[in-house]
Amino acid sequence: MNELDMDSGLAAVIDYVREVHAPISQAITDGGPVTATDCALLSGAIDALLDAIDARLPQAAAQPNVALKAVA
């Protein structure tokens, strides 16, 4: 399993996701409305979280292009 470097940048993104998610979760619990704006904010926060995670995971080494010869 890959481990993430929990630096201050990633922690800030996680805090932001929690901040955006909290009122949506509360609205769902209370039976209140969840607006399209709420969903858009959460979607943007999740995108930022995924980008932050991807930036901290080891990247696969690029494979060199190898020309293949047909054997007759």
CHARMM internal coordinates of N, CA and C (Angstrom, degrees):
IC EDIT
DIST 1 N 1 CA 1.4469
DIST 1 CA 1 C 1.5227
ANGL 1 N 1 CA 1 C 108.43
DIST 1 C 2 N 1.3230
ANGL 1 CA 1 C 2 N 116.64
DIHE 1 N 1 CA 1 C 2 N 135.93
DIST 2 N 2 CA 1.4594
ANGL 1 C 2 N 2 CA 121.46
DIHE 1 CA 1 C 2 N 2 CA 176.83
DIST 2 CA 2 C 1.5217
ANGL 2 N 2 CA 2 C 109.77
DIHE 1 C 2 N 2 CA 2 C -77.78
DIST 2 C 3 N 1.3215
ANGL 2 CA 2 C 3 N 115.79
DIHE 2 N 2 CA 2 C 3 N 140.44
DIST 3 N 3 CA 1.4573
ANGL 2 C 3 N 3 CA 120.42
DIHE 2 CA 2 C 3 N 3 CA 176.72
DIST 3 CA 3 C 1.5210
ANGL 3 N 3 CA 3 C 109.57
DIHE 2 C 3 N 3 CA 3 C -102.59
DIST 3 C 4 N 1.3142
ANGL 3 CA 3 C 4 N 115.85
DIHE 3 N 3 CA 3 C 4 N 142.11
DIST 4 N 4 CA 1.4607
ANGL 3 C 4 N 4 CA 121.41
DIHE 3 CA 3 C 4 N 4 CA 178.22
DIST 4 CA 4 C 1.5144
ANGL 4 N 4 CA 4 C 110.25
DIHE 3 C 4 N 4 CA 4 C -92.25
DIST 4 C 5 N 1.3165
ANGL 4 CA 4 C 5 N 114.81
DIHE 4 N 4 CA 4 C 5 N 144.66
DIST 5 N 5 CA 1.4524
ANGL 4 C 5 N 5 CA 120.91
DIHE 4 CA 4 C 5 N 5 CA 172.96
DIST 5 CA 5 C 1.5261
ANGL 5 N 5 CA 5 C 106.90
DIHE 4 C 5 N 5 CA 5 C -85.27
DIST 5 C 6 N 1.3400
ANGL 5 CA 5 C 6 N 116.76
DIHE 5 N 5 CA 5 C 6 N 104.92
DIST 6 N 6 CA 1.4692
ANGL 5 C 6 N 6 CA 120.47
DIHE 5 CA 5 C 6 N 6 CA -177.08
DIST 6 CA 6 C 1.5303
ANGL 6 N 6 CA 6 C 108.67
DIHE 5 C 6 N 6 CA 6 C -82.31
DIST 6 C 7 N 1.3325
ANGL 6 CA 6 C 7 N 114.70
DIHE 6 N 6 CA 6 C 7 N 79.44
DIST 7 N 7 CA 1.4485
ANGL 6 C 7 N 7 CA 119.97
DIHE 6 CA 6 C 7 N 7 CA 178.45
DIST 7 CA 7 C 1.5314
ANGL 7 N 7 CA 7 C 109.81
DIHE 6 C 7 N 7 CA 7 C -89.76
DIST 7 C 8 N 1.3006
ANGL 7 CA 7 C 8 N 116.12
DIHE 7 N 7 CA 7 C 8 N 179.85
DIST 8 N 8 CA 1.4663
ANGL 7 C 8 N 8 CA 119.74
DIHE 7 CA 7 C 8 N 8 CA -176.25
DIST 8 CA 8 C 1.5234
ANGL 8 N 8 CA 8 C 112.36
DIHE 7 C 8 N 8 CA 8 C -65.70
DIST 8 C 9 N 1.3348
ANGL 8 CA 8 C 9 N 117.88
DIHE 8 N 8 CA 8 C 9 N -30.85
DIST 9 N 9 CA 1.4658
ANGL 8 C 9 N 9 CA 120.42
DIHE 8 CA 8 C 9 N 9 CA 178.40
DIST 9 CA 9 C 1.5226
ANGL 9 N 9 CA 9 C 111.83
DIHE 8 C 9 N 9 CA 9 C -65.80
DIST 9 C 10 N 1.3248
ANGL 9 CA 9 C 10 N 116.34
DIHE 9 N 9 CA 9 C 10 N -46.16
DIST 10 N 10 CA 1.4587
ANGL 9 C 10 N 10 CA 120.37
DIHE 9 CA 9 C 10 N 10 CA 178.91
DIST 10 CA 10 C 1.5262
ANGL 10 N 10 CA 10 C 110.52
DIHE 9 C 10 N 10 CA 10 C -66.54
DIST 10 C 11 N 1.3155
ANGL 10 CA 10 C 11 N 116.65
DIHE 10 N 10 CA 10 C 11 N -40.73
DIST 11 N 11 CA 1.4697
ANGL 10 C 11 N 11 CA 120.46
DIHE 10 CA 10 C 11 N 11 CA 178.26
DIST 11 CA 11 C 1.5284
ANGL 11 N 11 CA 11 C 110.64
DIHE 10 C 11 N 11 CA 11 C -60.61
DIST 11 C 12 N 1.3256
ANGL 11 CA 11 C 12 N 117.12
DIHE 11 N 11 CA 11 C 12 N -38.28
DIST 12 N 12 CA 1.4726
ANGL 11 C 12 N 12 CA 120.54
DIHE 11 CA 11 C 12 N 12 CA 179.27
DIST 12 CA 12 C 1.5218
ANGL 12 N 12 CA 12 C 111.00
DIHE 11 C 12 N 12 CA 12 C -66.19
DIST 12 C 13 N 1.3305
ANGL 12 CA 12 C 13 N 117.35
DIHE 12 N 12 CA 12 C 13 N -39.81
DIST 13 N 13 CA 1.4581
ANGL 12 C 13 N 13 CA 120.51
DIHE 12 CA 12 C 13 N 13 CA 178.97
DIST 13 CA 13 C 1.5256
ANGL 13 N 13 CA 13 C 110.01
DIHE 12 C 13 N 13 CA 13 C -66.49
DIST 13 C 14 N 1.3211
ANGL 13 CA 13 C 14 N 117.12
DIHE 13 N 13 CA 13 C 14 N -41.51
DIST 14 N 14 CA 1.4696
ANGL 13 C 14 N 14 CA 120.60
DIHE 13 CA 13 C 14 N 14 CA 178.33
DIST 14 CA 14 C 1.5248
ANGL 14 N 14 CA 14 C 110.50
DIHE 13 C 14 N 14 CA 14 C -62.86
DIST 14 C 15 N 1.3205
ANGL 14 CA 14 C 15 N 117.25
DIHE 14 N 14 CA 14 C 15 N -41.99
DIST 15 N 15 CA 1.4670
ANGL 14 C 15 N 15 CA 120.64
DIHE 14 CA 14 C 15 N 15 CA 177.11
DIST 15 CA 15 C 1.5288
ANGL 15 N 15 CA 15 C 110.87
DIHE 14 C 15 N 15 CA 15 C -60.97
DIST 15 C 16 N 1.3383
ANGL 15 CA 15 C 16 N 116.53
DIHE 15 N 15 CA 15 C 16 N -39.58
DIST 16 N 16 CA 1.4593
ANGL 15 C 16 N 16 CA 120.62
DIHE 15 CA 15 C 16 N 16 CA 179.40
DIST 16 CA 16 C 1.5328
ANGL 16 N 16 CA 16 C 110.86
DIHE 15 C 16 N 16 CA 16 C -65.16
DIST 16 C 17 N 1.3334
ANGL 16 CA 16 C 17 N 116.92
DIHE 16 N 16 CA 16 C 17 N -42.17
DIST 17 N 17 CA 1.4664
ANGL 16 C 17 N 17 CA 120.34
DIHE 16 CA 16 C 17 N 17 CA 178.03
DIST 17 CA 17 C 1.5279
ANGL 17 N 17 CA 17 C 109.54
DIHE 16 C 17 N 17 CA 17 C -60.53
DIST 17 C 18 N 1.3232
ANGL 17 CA 17 C 18 N 116.34
DIHE 17 N 17 CA 17 C 18 N -44.28
DIST 18 N 18 CA 1.4694
ANGL 17 C 18 N 18 CA 119.84
DIHE 17 CA 17 C 18 N 18 CA 179.13
DIST 18 CA 18 C 1.5343
ANGL 18 N 18 CA 18 C 111.05
DIHE 17 C 18 N 18 CA 18 C -62.39
DIST 18 C 19 N 1.3366
ANGL 18 CA 18 C 19 N 116.47
DIHE 18 N 18 CA 18 C 19 N -40.54
DIST 19 N 19 CA 1.4640
ANGL 18 C 19 N 19 CA 121.51
DIHE 18 CA 18 C 19 N 19 CA -179.54
DIST 19 CA 19 C 1.5275
ANGL 19 N 19 CA 19 C 111.34
DIHE 18 C 19 N 19 CA 19 C -63.33
DIST 19 C 20 N 1.3271
ANGL 19 CA 19 C 20 N 116.76
DIHE 19 N 19 CA 19 C 20 N -42.47
DIST 20 N 20 CA 1.4586
ANGL 19 C 20 N 20 CA 121.07
DIHE 19 CA 19 C 20 N 20 CA -179.71
DIST 20 CA 20 C 1.5331
ANGL 20 N 20 CA 20 C 110.53
DIHE 19 C 20 N 20 CA 20 C -73.11
DIST 20 C 21 N 1.3320
ANGL 20 CA 20 C 21 N 116.58
DIHE 20 N 20 CA 20 C 21 N -35.00
DIST 21 N 21 CA 1.4594
ANGL 20 C 21 N 21 CA 121.11
DIHE 20 CA 20 C 21 N 21 CA -176.67
DIST 21 CA 21 C 1.5313
ANGL 21 N 21 CA 21 C 112.64
DIHE 20 C 21 N 21 CA 21 C -74.10
DIST 21 C 22 N 1.3097
ANGL 21 CA 21 C 22 N 118.32
DIHE 21 N 21 CA 21 C 22 N -34.03
DIST 22 N 22 CA 1.4655
ANGL 21 C 22 N 22 CA 122.26
DIHE 21 CA 21 C 22 N 22 CA -173.20
DIST 22 CA 22 C 1.5360
ANGL 22 N 22 CA 22 C 113.31
DIHE 21 C 22 N 22 CA 22 C -53.88
DIST 22 C 23 N 1.3395
ANGL 22 CA 22 C 23 N 119.57
DIHE 22 N 22 CA 22 C 23 N -51.39
DIST 23 N 23 CA 1.4717
ANGL 22 C 23 N 23 CA 117.78
DIHE 22 CA 22 C 23 N 23 CA -179.08
DIST 23 CA 23 C 1.5247
ANGL 23 N 23 CA 23 C 113.10
DIHE 22 C 23 N 23 CA 23 C -67.71
DIST 23 C 24 N 1.3197
ANGL 23 CA 23 C 24 N 117.43
DIHE 23 N 23 CA 23 C 24 N -29.32
DIST 24 N 24 CA 1.4618
ANGL 23 C 24 N 24 CA 120.25
DIHE 23 CA 23 C 24 N 24 CA 177.29
DIST 24 CA 24 C 1.5249
ANGL 24 N 24 CA 24 C 109.51
DIHE 23 C 24 N 24 CA 24 C -68.42
DIST 24 C 25 N 1.3074
ANGL 24 CA 24 C 25 N 115.56
DIHE 24 N 24 CA 24 C 25 N -45.66
DIST 25 N 25 CA 1.4678
ANGL 24 C 25 N 25 CA 119.86
DIHE 24 CA 24 C 25 N 25 CA 178.14
DIST 25 CA 25 C 1.5248
ANGL 25 N 25 CA 25 C 110.94
DIHE 24 C 25 N 25 CA 25 C -60.82
DIST 25 C 26 N 1.3238
ANGL 25 CA 25 C 26 N 116.35
DIHE 25 N 25 CA 25 C 26 N -42.41
DIST 26 N 26 CA 1.4601
ANGL 25 C 26 N 26 CA 120.54
DIHE 25 CA 25 C 26 N 26 CA 179.67
DIST 26 CA 26 C 1.5249
ANGL 26 N 26 CA 26 C 110.89
DIHE 25 C 26 N 26 CA 26 C -64.81
DIST 26 C 27 N 1.3258
ANGL 26 CA 26 C 27 N 117.35
DIHE 26 N 26 CA 26 C 27 N -41.17
DIST 27 N 27 CA 1.4655
ANGL 26 C 27 N 27 CA 120.77
DIHE 26 CA 26 C 27 N 27 CA 178.82
DIST 27 CA 27 C 1.5235
ANGL 27 N 27 CA 27 C 110.76
DIHE 26 C 27 N 27 CA 27 C -62.80
DIST 27 C 28 N 1.3407
ANGL 27 CA 27 C 28 N 116.11
DIHE 27 N 27 CA 27 C 28 N -40.74
DIST 28 N 28 CA 1.4680
ANGL 27 C 28 N 28 CA 119.39
DIHE 27 CA 27 C 28 N 28 CA 178.50
DIST 28 CA 28 C 1.5221
ANGL 28 N 28 CA 28 C 110.10
DIHE 27 C 28 N 28 CA 28 C -64.28
DIST 28 C 29 N 1.3299
ANGL 28 CA 28 C 29 N 117.03
DIHE 28 N 28 CA 28 C 29 N -43.22
DIST 29 N 29 CA 1.4645
ANGL 28 C 29 N 29 CA 121.71
DIHE 28 CA 28 C 29 N 29 CA 179.31
DIST 29 CA 29 C 1.5272
ANGL 29 N 29 CA 29 C 111.21
DIHE 28 C 29 N 29 CA 29 C -62.25
DIST 29 C 30 N 1.3246
ANGL 29 CA 29 C 30 N 115.84
DIHE 29 N 29 CA 29 C 30 N -42.93
DIST 30 N 30 CA 1.4624
ANGL 29 C 30 N 30 CA 121.20
DIHE 29 CA 29 C 30 N 30 CA -177.19
DIST 30 CA 30 C 1.5285
ANGL 30 N 30 CA 30 C 113.14
DIHE 29 C 30 N 30 CA 30 C -81.75
DIST 30 C 31 N 1.3106
ANGL 30 CA 30 C 31 N 117.29
DIHE 30 N 30 CA 30 C 31 N -7.77
DIST 31 N 31 CA 1.4613
ANGL 30 C 31 N 31 CA 120.28
DIHE 30 CA 30 C 31 N 31 CA -177.24
DIST 31 CA 31 C 1.5074
ANGL 31 N 31 CA 31 C 112.46
DIHE 30 C 31 N 31 CA 31 C 78.43
DIST 31 C 32 N 1.3090
ANGL 31 CA 31 C 32 N 116.76
DIHE 31 N 31 CA 31 C 32 N 17.14
DIST 32 N 32 CA 1.4639
ANGL 31 C 32 N 32 CA 121.13
DIHE 31 CA 31 C 32 N 32 CA -179.45
DIST 32 CA 32 C 1.5137
ANGL 32 N 32 CA 32 C 111.66
DIHE 31 C 32 N 32 CA 32 C -84.03
DIST 32 C 33 N 1.3105
ANGL 32 CA 32 C 33 N 116.04
DIHE 32 N 32 CA 32 C 33 N 174.88
DIST 33 N 33 CA 1.4668
ANGL 32 C 33 N 33 CA 119.04
DIHE 32 CA 32 C 33 N 33 CA -177.98
DIST 33 CA 33 C 1.5350
ANGL 33 N 33 CA 33 C 111.90
DIHE 32 C 33 N 33 CA 33 C -76.88
DIST 33 C 34 N 1.3048
ANGL 33 CA 33 C 34 N 114.74
DIHE 33 N 33 CA 33 C 34 N 144.41
DIST 34 N 34 CA 1.4584
ANGL 33 C 34 N 34 CA 122.41
DIHE 33 CA 33 C 34 N 34 CA 169.87
DIST 34 CA 34 C 1.5191
ANGL 34 N 34 CA 34 C 105.22
DIHE 33 C 34 N 34 CA 34 C -115.15
DIST 34 C 35 N 1.3100
ANGL 34 CA 34 C 35 N 115.91
DIHE 34 N 34 CA 34 C 35 N 120.44
DIST 35 N 35 CA 1.4590
ANGL 34 C 35 N 35 CA 119.96
DIHE 34 CA 34 C 35 N 35 CA -173.65
DIST 35 CA 35 C 1.5270
ANGL 35 N 35 CA 35 C 111.63
DIHE 34 C 35 N 35 CA 35 C -89.01
DIST 35 C 36 N 1.3175
ANGL 35 CA 35 C 36 N 115.04
DIHE 35 N 35 CA 35 C 36 N 167.34
DIST 36 N 36 CA 1.4617
ANGL 35 C 36 N 36 CA 120.99
DIHE 35 CA 35 C 36 N 36 CA 175.08
DIST 36 CA 36 C 1.5216
ANGL 36 N 36 CA 36 C 110.05
DIHE 35 C 36 N 36 CA 36 C -62.61
DIST 36 C 37 N 1.3261
ANGL 36 CA 36 C 37 N 116.94
DIHE 36 N 36 CA 36 C 37 N -33.05
DIST 37 N 37 CA 1.4640
ANGL 36 C 37 N 37 CA 121.02
DIHE 36 CA 36 C 37 N 37 CA 177.36
DIST 37 CA 37 C 1.5216
ANGL 37 N 37 CA 37 C 110.40
DIHE 36 C 37 N 37 CA 37 C -65.02
DIST 37 C 38 N 1.3318
ANGL 37 CA 37 C 38 N 116.98
DIHE 37 N 37 CA 37 C 38 N -42.07
DIST 38 N 38 CA 1.4667
ANGL 37 C 38 N 38 CA 120.83
DIHE 37 CA 37 C 38 N 38 CA 176.26
DIST 38 CA 38 C 1.5242
ANGL 38 N 38 CA 38 C 110.60
DIHE 37 C 38 N 38 CA 38 C -56.97
DIST 38 C 39 N 1.3254
ANGL 38 CA 38 C 39 N 115.31
DIHE 38 N 38 CA 38 C 39 N -45.81
DIST 39 N 39 CA 1.4699
ANGL 38 C 39 N 39 CA 120.39
DIHE 38 CA 38 C 39 N 39 CA -178.97
DIST 39 CA 39 C 1.5199
ANGL 39 N 39 CA 39 C 111.07
DIHE 38 C 39 N 39 CA 39 C -65.97
DIST 39 C 40 N 1.3236
ANGL 39 CA 39 C 40 N 117.67
DIHE 39 N 39 CA 39 C 40 N -39.06
DIST 40 N 40 CA 1.4653
ANGL 39 C 40 N 40 CA 121.17
DIHE 39 CA 39 C 40 N 40 CA 178.79
DIST 40 CA 40 C 1.5190
ANGL 40 N 40 CA 40 C 110.70
DIHE 39 C 40 N 40 CA 40 C -65.23
DIST 40 C 41 N 1.3369
ANGL 40 CA 40 C 41 N 117.22
DIHE 40 N 40 CA 40 C 41 N -41.20
DIST 41 N 41 CA 1.4669
ANGL 40 C 41 N 41 CA 120.19
DIHE 40 CA 40 C 41 N 41 CA 177.76
DIST 41 CA 41 C 1.5227
ANGL 41 N 41 CA 41 C 111.00
DIHE 40 C 41 N 41 CA 41 C -63.40
DIST 41 C 42 N 1.3193
ANGL 41 CA 41 C 42 N 116.64
DIHE 41 N 41 CA 41 C 42 N -43.10
DIST 42 N 42 CA 1.4586
ANGL 41 C 42 N 42 CA 119.95
DIHE 41 CA 41 C 42 N 42 CA 179.75
DIST 42 CA 42 C 1.5260
ANGL 42 N 42 CA 42 C 110.96
DIHE 41 C 42 N 42 CA 42 C -66.75
DIST 42 C 43 N 1.3174
ANGL 42 CA 42 C 43 N 117.50
DIHE 42 N 42 CA 42 C 43 N -39.97
DIST 43 N 43 CA 1.4551
ANGL 42 C 43 N 43 CA 121.19
DIHE 42 CA 42 C 43 N 43 CA 177.76
DIST 43 CA 43 C 1.5287
ANGL 43 N 43 CA 43 C 111.11
DIHE 42 C 43 N 43 CA 43 C -60.84
DIST 43 C 44 N 1.3246
ANGL 43 CA 43 C 44 N 116.64
DIHE 43 N 43 CA 43 C 44 N -43.64
DIST 44 N 44 CA 1.4686
ANGL 43 C 44 N 44 CA 120.45
DIHE 43 CA 43 C 44 N 44 CA 177.55
DIST 44 CA 44 C 1.5172
ANGL 44 N 44 CA 44 C 112.07
DIHE 43 C 44 N 44 CA 44 C -64.31
DIST 44 C 45 N 1.3195
ANGL 44 CA 44 C 45 N 116.55
DIHE 44 N 44 CA 44 C 45 N -38.86
DIST 45 N 45 CA 1.4615
ANGL 44 C 45 N 45 CA 120.97
DIHE 44 CA 44 C 45 N 45 CA 179.03
DIST 45 CA 45 C 1.5219
ANGL 45 N 45 CA 45 C 110.76
DIHE 44 C 45 N 45 CA 45 C -66.12
DIST 45 C 46 N 1.3202
ANGL 45 CA 45 C 46 N 116.63
DIHE 45 N 45 CA 45 C 46 N -40.60
DIST 46 N 46 CA 1.4648
ANGL 45 C 46 N 46 CA 120.68
DIHE 45 CA 45 C 46 N 46 CA 178.51
DIST 46 CA 46 C 1.5253
ANGL 46 N 46 CA 46 C 110.29
DIHE 45 C 46 N 46 CA 46 C -66.63
DIST 46 C 47 N 1.3290
ANGL 46 CA 46 C 47 N 117.85
DIHE 46 N 46 CA 46 C 47 N -41.24
DIST 47 N 47 CA 1.4684
ANGL 46 C 47 N 47 CA 120.82
DIHE 46 CA 46 C 47 N 47 CA 175.72
DIST 47 CA 47 C 1.5264
ANGL 47 N 47 CA 47 C 110.96
DIHE 46 C 47 N 47 CA 47 C -57.65
DIST 47 C 48 N 1.3283
ANGL 47 CA 47 C 48 N 116.16
DIHE 47 N 47 CA 47 C 48 N -44.09
DIST 48 N 48 CA 1.4675
ANGL 47 C 48 N 48 CA 120.36
DIHE 47 CA 47 C 48 N 48 CA 179.12
DIST 48 CA 48 C 1.5259
ANGL 48 N 48 CA 48 C 110.79
DIHE 47 C 48 N 48 CA 48 C -63.66
DIST 48 C 49 N 1.3224
ANGL 48 CA 48 C 49 N 116.99
DIHE 48 N 48 CA 48 C 49 N -39.70
DIST 49 N 49 CA 1.4628
ANGL 48 C 49 N 49 CA 120.85
DIHE 48 CA 48 C 49 N 49 CA 178.88
DIST 49 CA 49 C 1.5252
ANGL 49 N 49 CA 49 C 111.07
DIHE 48 C 49 N 49 CA 49 C -64.26
DIST 49 C 50 N 1.3130
ANGL 49 CA 49 C 50 N 116.57
DIHE 49 N 49 CA 49 C 50 N -46.15
DIST 50 N 50 CA 1.4629
ANGL 49 C 50 N 50 CA 119.99
DIHE 49 CA 49 C 50 N 50 CA 179.70
DIST 50 CA 50 C 1.5306
ANGL 50 N 50 CA 50 C 111.45
DIHE 49 C 50 N 50 CA 50 C -63.68
DIST 50 C 51 N 1.3269
ANGL 50 CA 50 C 51 N 116.93
DIHE 50 N 50 CA 50 C 51 N -40.07
DIST 51 N 51 CA 1.4681
ANGL 50 C 51 N 51 CA 120.19
DIHE 50 CA 50 C 51 N 51 CA 176.68
DIST 51 CA 51 C 1.5206
ANGL 51 N 51 CA 51 C 111.24
DIHE 50 C 51 N 51 CA 51 C -63.10
DIST 51 C 52 N 1.3282
ANGL 51 CA 51 C 52 N 116.75
DIHE 51 N 51 CA 51 C 52 N -41.16
DIST 52 N 52 CA 1.4644
ANGL 51 C 52 N 52 CA 120.79
DIHE 51 CA 51 C 52 N 52 CA 179.52
DIST 52 CA 52 C 1.5264
ANGL 52 N 52 CA 52 C 111.06
DIHE 51 C 52 N 52 CA 52 C -65.51
DIST 52 C 53 N 1.3218
ANGL 52 CA 52 C 53 N 116.66
DIHE 52 N 52 CA 52 C 53 N -39.10
DIST 53 N 53 CA 1.4657
ANGL 52 C 53 N 53 CA 120.30
DIHE 52 CA 52 C 53 N 53 CA 177.85
DIST 53 CA 53 C 1.5235
ANGL 53 N 53 CA 53 C 109.87
DIHE 52 C 53 N 53 CA 53 C -66.64
DIST 53 C 54 N 1.3191
ANGL 53 CA 53 C 54 N 116.90
DIHE 53 N 53 CA 53 C 54 N -47.45
DIST 54 N 54 CA 1.4640
ANGL 53 C 54 N 54 CA 120.64
DIHE 53 CA 53 C 54 N 54 CA -179.96
DIST 54 CA 54 C 1.5290
ANGL 54 N 54 CA 54 C 111.58
DIHE 53 C 54 N 54 CA 54 C -58.22
DIST 54 C 55 N 1.3116
ANGL 54 CA 54 C 55 N 117.13
DIHE 54 N 54 CA 54 C 55 N -37.87
DIST 55 N 55 CA 1.4635
ANGL 54 C 55 N 55 CA 121.12
DIHE 54 CA 54 C 55 N 55 CA -178.71
DIST 55 CA 55 C 1.5213
ANGL 55 N 55 CA 55 C 112.14
DIHE 54 C 55 N 55 CA 55 C -67.27
DIST 55 C 56 N 1.3194
ANGL 55 CA 55 C 56 N 117.26
DIHE 55 N 55 CA 55 C 56 N -20.02
DIST 56 N 56 CA 1.4615
ANGL 55 C 56 N 56 CA 120.55
DIHE 55 CA 55 C 56 N 56 CA -176.79
DIST 56 CA 56 C 1.5240
ANGL 56 N 56 CA 56 C 113.69
DIHE 55 C 56 N 56 CA 56 C -103.66
DIST 56 C 57 N 1.3115
ANGL 56 CA 56 C 57 N 117.12
DIHE 56 N 56 CA 56 C 57 N -7.88
DIST 57 N 57 CA 1.4617
ANGL 56 C 57 N 57 CA 120.18
DIHE 56 CA 56 C 57 N 57 CA 178.32
DIST 57 CA 57 C 1.5219
ANGL 57 N 57 CA 57 C 110.02
DIHE 56 C 57 N 57 CA 57 C -86.76
DIST 57 C 58 N 1.3089
ANGL 57 CA 57 C 58 N 116.50
DIHE 57 N 57 CA 57 C 58 N 147.46
DIST 58 N 58 CA 1.4656
ANGL 57 C 58 N 58 CA 118.42
DIHE 57 CA 57 C 58 N 58 CA 176.71
DIST 58 CA 58 C 1.5248
ANGL 58 N 58 CA 58 C 109.70
DIHE 57 C 58 N 58 CA 58 C -60.29
DIST 58 C 59 N 1.2951
ANGL 58 CA 58 C 59 N 115.39
DIHE 58 N 58 CA 58 C 59 N 136.20
DIST 59 N 59 CA 1.4575
ANGL 58 C 59 N 59 CA 120.60
DIHE 58 CA 58 C 59 N 59 CA 179.74
DIST 59 CA 59 C 1.5210
ANGL 59 N 59 CA 59 C 109.30
DIHE 58 C 59 N 59 CA 59 C -92.22
DIST 59 C 60 N 1.3047
ANGL 59 CA 59 C 60 N 116.23
DIHE 59 N 59 CA 59 C 60 N 142.15
DIST 60 N 60 CA 1.4539
ANGL 59 C 60 N 60 CA 120.59
DIHE 59 CA 59 C 60 N 60 CA 177.34
DIST 60 CA 60 C 1.5216
ANGL 60 N 60 CA 60 C 108.95
DIHE 59 C 60 N 60 CA 60 C -65.15
DIST 60 C 61 N 1.3041
ANGL 60 CA 60 C 61 N 116.22
DIHE 60 N 60 CA 60 C 61 N 139.11
DIST 61 N 61 CA 1.4576
ANGL 60 C 61 N 61 CA 120.58
DIHE 60 CA 60 C 61 N 61 CA 178.76
DIST 61 CA 61 C 1.5245
ANGL 61 N 61 CA 61 C 109.18
DIHE 60 C 61 N 61 CA 61 C -64.63
DIST 61 C 62 N 1.3126
ANGL 61 CA 61 C 62 N 115.07
DIHE 61 N 61 CA 61 C 62 N 139.23
DIST 62 N 62 CA 1.4575
ANGL 61 C 62 N 62 CA 119.63
DIHE 61 CA 61 C 62 N 62 CA 178.92
DIST 62 CA 62 C 1.5217
ANGL 62 N 62 CA 62 C 109.29
DIHE 61 C 62 N 62 CA 62 C -66.45
DIST 62 C 63 N 1.3001
ANGL 62 CA 62 C 63 N 115.50
DIHE 62 N 62 CA 62 C 63 N 135.36
DIST 63 N 63 CA 1.4613
ANGL 62 C 63 N 63 CA 120.51
DIHE 62 CA 62 C 63 N 63 CA 179.41
DIST 63 CA 63 C 1.5232
ANGL 63 N 63 CA 63 C 108.27
DIHE 62 C 63 N 63 CA 63 C -87.01
DIST 63 C 64 N 1.3275
ANGL 63 CA 63 C 64 N 117.10
DIHE 63 N 63 CA 63 C 64 N 129.16
DIST 64 N 64 CA 1.4753
ANGL 63 C 64 N 64 CA 118.97
DIHE 63 CA 63 C 64 N 64 CA 178.84
DIST 64 CA 64 C 1.5209
ANGL 64 N 64 CA 64 C 109.48
DIHE 63 C 64 N 64 CA 64 C -66.46
DIST 64 C 65 N 1.3145
ANGL 64 CA 64 C 65 N 114.24
DIHE 64 N 64 CA 64 C 65 N 146.30
DIST 65 N 65 CA 1.4689
ANGL 64 C 65 N 65 CA 118.85
DIHE 64 CA 64 C 65 N 65 CA 176.07
DIST 65 CA 65 C 1.5168
ANGL 65 N 65 CA 65 C 108.16
DIHE 64 C 65 N 65 CA 65 C -72.37
DIST 65 C 66 N 1.2887
ANGL 65 CA 65 C 66 N 114.73
DIHE 65 N 65 CA 65 C 66 N 124.35
DIST 66 N 66 CA 1.4561
ANGL 65 C 66 N 66 CA 120.02
DIHE 65 CA 65 C 66 N 66 CA -179.66
DIST 66 CA 66 C 1.5152
ANGL 66 N 66 CA 66 C 108.32
DIHE 65 C 66 N 66 CA 66 C -118.26
DIST 66 C 67 N 1.3178
ANGL 66 CA 66 C 67 N 114.33
DIHE 66 N 66 CA 66 C 67 N 123.68
DIST 67 N 67 CA 1.4618
ANGL 66 C 67 N 67 CA 119.11
DIHE 66 CA 66 C 67 N 67 CA 177.75
DIST 67 CA 67 C 1.5124
ANGL 67 N 67 CA 67 C 108.97
DIHE 66 C 67 N 67 CA 67 C -75.58
DIST 67 C 68 N 1.3014
ANGL 67 CA 67 C 68 N 115.48
DIHE 67 N 67 CA 67 C 68 N 130.97
DIST 68 N 68 CA 1.4577
ANGL 67 C 68 N 68 CA 120.45
DIHE 67 CA 67 C 68 N 68 CA 178.59
DIST 68 CA 68 C 1.5233
ANGL 68 N 68 CA 68 C 108.60
DIHE 67 C 68 N 68 CA 68 C -100.19
DIST 68 C 69 N 1.3324
ANGL 68 CA 68 C 69 N 115.83
DIHE 68 N 68 CA 68 C 69 N 136.71
DIST 69 N 69 CA 1.4492
ANGL 68 C 69 N 69 CA 120.45
DIHE 68 CA 68 C 69 N 69 CA 178.34
DIST 69 CA 69 C 1.5212
ANGL 69 N 69 CA 69 C 108.17
DIHE 68 C 69 N 69 CA 69 C -101.74
DIST 69 C 70 N 1.3002
ANGL 69 CA 69 C 70 N 114.39
DIHE 69 N 69 CA 69 C 70 N 136.60
DIST 70 N 70 CA 1.4563
ANGL 69 C 70 N 70 CA 120.16
DIHE 69 CA 69 C 70 N 70 CA 176.02
DIST 70 CA 70 C 1.5180
ANGL 70 N 70 CA 70 C 107.89
DIHE 69 C 70 N 70 CA 70 C -76.15
DIST 70 C 71 N 1.3171
ANGL 70 CA 70 C 71 N 115.17
DIHE 70 N 70 CA 70 C 71 N 133.66
DIST 71 N 71 CA 1.4582
ANGL 70 C 71 N 71 CA 119.78
DIHE 70 CA 70 C 71 N 71 CA 178.54
DIST 71 CA 71 C 1.5254
ANGL 71 N 71 CA 71 C 107.26
DIHE 70 C 71 N 71 CA 71 C -97.91
DIST 71 C 72 N 1.3211
ANGL 71 CA 71 C 72 N 115.98
DIHE 71 N 71 CA 71 C 72 N 124.81
DIST 72 N 72 CA 1.4647
ANGL 71 C 72 N 72 CA 119.48
DIHE 71 CA 71 C 72 N 72 CA -177.54
DIST 72 CA 72 C 1.4989
ANGL 72 N 72 CA 72 C 110.82
DIHE 71 C 72 N 72 CA 72 C -97.15
END
COOR INIT
IC SEED 1 N 1 CA 1 C
IC BUILD
